[in-house]
Amino acid sequence: MDHRSAQPNQVRPRNRRGSLIAAQPESAAVVASLQWVTARVPPALVREIEAHAKRMGATRSEAIRECLGVGMETIRGRDGISRGRADDLLGAIESVRVVLELLGPSTLGTQRLLAHWATRDGAVKVSEDELLAEVRSVGADEWEQAIAEAERDLHAAGHLEPQDGSS
């Protein structure tokens, strides 16, 4: 009768070389809470992990655990946004850019025509160029104020860091 293992389904801890580790009371909890994971990692990544471990004053194993934890947190934080969804969002942004390219010239043209017509009828006592400069200046100020308010609202909601200076 073979008496090598009293409990055949029990997983017994092993060291890196696969040898059984002698059970020690103080390390039993640690061994039970951590599991070995084997992965083939490119040398450049190993050097980065070792440098990170050195910077944080930890072992390579601790640095790997931290990197994996941060990586998994990042993946969970993406909220399941797939590559396809990201491409859809980029396409939507491109569509907005195209619309702005279509609306921009007509908006500027409308400003030019309004300034021309206003000065032609003699309703204003300034030249066409002066009126157009004033319209552009007021429009730029209004636009800058609208952008600043939108950024403040986003920052207040915790979605955007405030930017230094103006756009």
C-alpha positions in Angstrom: 0.0 0.0 0.0 1.3 3.4 -1.0 1.3 5.9 2.0 3.1 8.9 0.2 0.0 11.1 0.3 -2.7 11.1 2.9 -4.9 13.5 0.9 -4.5 12.9 -2.8 -6.4 16.1 -3.9 -4.4 18.5 -1.7 -2.2 20.9 -3.6 1.2 21.1 -1.9 3.3 24.3 -2.3 6.4 24.1 -4.4 9.4 26.4 -4.9 10.6 27.8 -8.2 12.3 24.6 -9.2 9.2 22.5 -8.4 10.5 21.0 -5.2 8.1 20.7 -2.3 8.3 23.4 0.3 8.5 22.3 3.9 5.4 23.6 5.7 6.3 26.4 8.1 3.6 27.9 10.3 4.4 31.6 9.6 4.6 31.2 5.8 1.6 28.9 5.4 -0.8 31.8 5.1 1.3 33.6 2.6 1.8 30.5 0.5 -2.0 29.8 0.6 -2.8 33.4 -0.5 -0.5 33.6 -3.4 -0.3 31.4 -6.5 2.6 30.9 -8.9 2.0 32.2 -12.4 4.5 31.5 -15.2 4.8 33.8 -18.1 7.3 34.4 -20.9 8.2 38.1 -20.8 10.4 40.0 -23.3 13.8 41.0 -21.8 13.1 44.7 -22.1 10.0 44.4 -20.0 11.9 42.4 -17.4 14.5 45.2 -17.2 11.7 47.7 -16.8 10.1 45.7 -14.0 13.4 45.2 -12.2 14.1 48.9 -12.4 10.7 49.6 -11.0 11.3 47.2 -8.2 14.6 48.9 -7.4 12.9 52.3 -7.4 10.2 51.2 -5.0 12.6 49.2 -2.8 10.8 46.0 -3.4 11.4 42.5 -4.8 10.8 41.8 -8.5 7.9 39.6 -7.5 6.3 42.5 -5.6 6.8 44.8 -8.5 5.3 42.3 -10.9 2.2 41.9 -8.6 1.9 45.7 -8.5 2.2 46.0 -12.3 -0.4 43.3 -12.8 -2.7 44.9 -10.3 -2.4 48.3 -12.0 -2.8 46.7 -15.4 -6.0 44.9 -14.4 -7.4 48.0 -12.7 -6.7 49.9 -16.0 -8.5 47.2 -18.0 -11.5 47.3 -15.7 -11.5 51.1 -15.8 -11.9 51.1 -19.5 -15.4 50.0 -18.9 -15.3 47.5 -21.6 -14.6 50.0 -24.4 -13.5 47.8 -27.3 -11.2 48.8 -30.1 -14.3 49.0 -32.4 -16.0 51.4 -30.0 -12.9 53.6 -29.9 -12.8 53.6 -33.7 -16.5 54.6 -33.7 -15.8 57.5 -31.4 -12.9 58.6 -33.5 -15.2 58.5 -36.6 -17.7 60.7 -34.8 -15.0 63.2 -33.9 -13.9 63.3 -37.6 -17.6 63.9 -38.6 -17.8 66.9 -36.3 -14.5 68.2 -37.8 -16.0 67.9 -41.3 -19.1 69.7 -40.3 -17.1 72.5 -38.7 -15.1 72.8 -41.9 -18.4 73.2 -43.8 -19.9 75.7 -41.3 -16.8 77.8 -40.7 -16.4 79.5 -44.1 -20.2 80.2 -44.3 -20.1 81.7 -40.8 -17.2 84.0 -41.7 -18.9 84.8 -45.0 -22.1 85.8 -43.2 -20.1 88.1 -40.9 -18.4 89.7 -43.9 -21.7 90.3 -45.7 -23.5 91.6 -42.6 -20.7 94.1 -42.0 -20.7 95.1 -45.7 -24.5 95.7 -45.8 -24.5 97.5 -42.4 -21.9 100.0 -43.6 -23.4 100.3 -47.1 -26.7 101.6 -45.8 -25.0 104.1 -43.5 -26.7 102.7 -40.5 -23.4 102.5 -38.6 -20.7 105.2 -38.5 -17.7 102.9 -38.9 -16.0 101.4 -41.9 -16.8 97.8 -43.0 -13.3 96.6 -41.9 -13.8 98.2 -38.4 -17.2 96.6 -38.0 -15.9 93.2 -39.2 -13.0 93.5 -36.7 -15.4 94.3 -33.9 -17.7 91.4 -34.8 -14.8 89.0 -34.9 -13.4 90.3 -31.6 -16.8 90.0 -29.8 -17.3 86.5 -31.3 -13.9 85.4 -30.2 -14.5 86.6 -26.7 -17.9 84.9 -26.5 -16.4 81.7 -27.8 -13.5 81.8 -25.3 -16.0 82.4 -22.5 -18.2 79.4 -23.6 -15.2 77.1 -23.8 -13.9 78.2 -20.3 -17.4 77.6 -18.8 -17.6 74.1 -20.5 -14.1 73.2 -19.2 -15.1 74.4 -15.7 -18.2 72.2 -15.8 -16.2 69.2 -17.0 -13.6 69.8 -14.3 -16.3 70.1 -11.6 -17.7 66.8 -12.8 -14.2 65.3 -12.5 -13.7 64.5 -16.2 -11.0 67.0 -17.2 -8.0 68.6 -15.7 -8.0 72.4 -15.9 -5.7 73.9 -18.5 -3.2 76.6 -17.9 -3.7 79.7 -20.1 -6.4 80.0 -22.7 -7.2 78.1 -25.9 
